[in-house]
Amino acid sequence: MDTKREGDQIINMSDKNILEKAGDILENVTKFQKQSKLKSGYLERDEFKTSNLQKGFFCYNCIYWIDMGGGKCMIVDDKGPDVFGNISDVIAKHGCCNGYEPNFDTINEKKEVMVD
């Protein structure tokens, strides 16, 4: 095993490579600028709130959508107006934008029904 001494610590070289790679990833993430709702073509319609979100091009089915704090997105900023001028300060699960990438795990999710 390849090791190196730095100060009072002995560092496994493979661990150091992992730490360097993690640092590179964090640096790249902090450089990333999210798109505004307008620039991404984000829209949110109340008519879609009661839709079957497992089918269709909704944020709920997108790989970038995160179910926290009402809804967040990794590529679209949750602040500001959508294409209709509505301001909700969340990325709603029933919204959609032009950055949509399907999350086949949620689209193909099978629900089991238990019958007594």
C-alpha positions in Angstrom: 0.0 0.0 0.0 1.3 3.4 -1.0 1.4 5.9 1.9 2.7 9.4 2.5 3.3 11.3 5.7 1.9 14.9 5.9 2.6 16.5 9.3 1.2 14.3 12.0 -1.0 12.3 9.5 -0.2 9.3 7.4 -2.3 9.5 4.3 -3.1 6.5 2.1 -2.4 7.6 -1.5 -5.6 6.2 -2.8 -7.5 8.2 -0.1 -5.7 11.3 -1.3 -6.7 10.7 -4.8 -10.3 10.4 -3.7 -10.1 13.6 -1.7 -8.6 15.4 -4.7 -11.3 14.1 -7.0 -14.0 15.2 -4.5 -12.4 18.6 -4.3 -12.5 18.9 -8.1 -16.1 17.9 -8.1 -17.0 20.5 -5.5 -15.1 23.2 -7.4 -17.0 22.4 -10.6 -20.4 22.4 -8.8 -19.7 25.8 -7.3 -18.8 27.2 -10.8 -22.2 25.9 -12.1 -24.8 28.6 -12.6 -28.5 27.5 -12.4 -30.8 28.8 -15.2 -33.7 31.1 -14.3 -37.2 29.8 -14.7 -37.7 32.0 -17.7 -34.5 31.0 -19.5 -35.3 27.3 -18.9 -38.9 27.7 -20.2 -40.2 26.5 -16.8 -44.0 26.5 -16.4 -46.3 25.5 -13.6 -50.1 25.1 -14.2 -52.6 24.6 -11.4 -54.5 22.3 -13.8 -51.7 19.7 -13.5 -51.7 19.5 -9.7 -54.1 16.6 -9.7 -52.6 14.8 -12.7 -51.0 11.4 -12.6 -47.4 12.6 -12.1 -46.0 9.1 -13.0 -47.0 9.8 -16.6 -46.0 12.8 -18.6 -43.2 15.3 -18.7 -43.4 16.6 -15.2 -40.6 17.7 -12.9 -41.6 14.8 -10.6 -40.3 12.4 -13.3 -37.1 14.4 -14.0 -33.6 13.3 -12.9 -32.8 16.9 -11.8 -35.8 17.3 -9.5 -35.4 17.0 -5.7 -38.4 16.5 -3.3 -37.3 18.9 -0.5 -38.6 22.2 0.7 -41.6 22.1 -1.7 -39.4 21.1 -4.7 -35.9 22.0 -5.9 -34.1 21.5 -9.2 -30.4 21.0 -9.8 -30.4 23.0 -13.0 -33.2 25.6 -12.6 -33.3 28.3 -9.8 -36.5 28.1 -7.8 -36.8 31.9 -7.3 -38.4 34.2 -9.9 -41.3 34.1 -12.3 -42.1 31.2 -14.7 -43.0 31.8 -18.4 -46.5 32.9 -17.3 -45.2 35.5 -14.8 -46.3 33.4 -11.8 -43.9 33.3 -8.8 -44.0 30.2 -6.5 -40.4 30.1 -5.1 -40.4 26.3 -5.6 -39.9 23.9 -8.5 -43.3 22.1 -8.3 -43.6 18.4 -9.0 -46.3 19.3 -11.5 -44.1 21.8 -13.4 -41.9 21.2 -16.4 -39.1 22.9 -18.4 -37.0 22.4 -21.5 -34.2 20.8 -19.4 -36.4 17.7 -18.7 -34.5 14.4 -18.6 -36.7 11.4 -17.7 -36.1 9.5 -14.5 -37.2 6.0 -15.6 -37.2 4.8 -11.9 -40.2 7.0 -11.1 -41.8 6.6 -14.5 -41.7 2.8 -14.4 -42.4 2.6 -10.7 -44.9 -0.2 -10.0 -47.4 0.3 -7.2 -48.5 -2.9 -5.4 -52.0 -3.1 -4.0 -52.5 -5.2 -0.9 -55.9 -6.9 -0.6 -57.0 -8.6 2.6 
